């Protein structure tokens, strides 16, 4: 087989599975035994399909802790505009799994956001073009966010505003709205800076970024304050 033969990639994947069975599975056999008959993740993690994002690696979580939903551009259509995999996954996560957190995570160098700025890239991909209409509002109001030095200004600003837009869409889903009304769920937007290995938390109210350290400090203070009441 030549180096470009697609069978080489498949061979690499199969060898990876063999390595998992021989080395990884025995080390985590107890965990997988517990997961064999059900799941109880606390977080729905919605992110882009981009291969550079590994939710479990990024959050240092073992199998079973994250219910992961991926698509082009980490998009959540507003309820009623598109009944499909995204809507059903959200509903299942909130109603059946009763997750207590939903994260929408965008990232630097996002091809979907680049395509919104350069729509000619979408000419040979009509399905992608149709899907990205759910992010078009973010493109229209990109100037509402001021880019920092995280990455290219246009892509970063658009990515961040898209995260905020998708959080707004998420709130239109009945299951999410009901959980929010009961104070049973927390929504949060993240921006992942791939080359720097940093995650920034987007504050929906101030529309500003927080570092993970700042977010941890704030959350710990909130927890301490509520425990004193």
ABEGO torsion letter per residue (X at the ends): XBAABAAAAAAAAAAAAAAAAAAAAAAAAAAAAAAAAEBBBABBBBBBABAABBAAAAAGBBBGABBBBBBBGGBBBBBGABBBAAAAAAAAAAAAAGBABBBBBBBBGBAAAAAAABAAAAAABAAAAAAAAAAAAAAAAAAABBBBAABBAAAAAAAAAAAAAAAAAAAABAAAAAAAAAGABBBBBBBBBAAAGBBBBBBAAAGBBBBAAAAAAAAAAAAAAAAAX
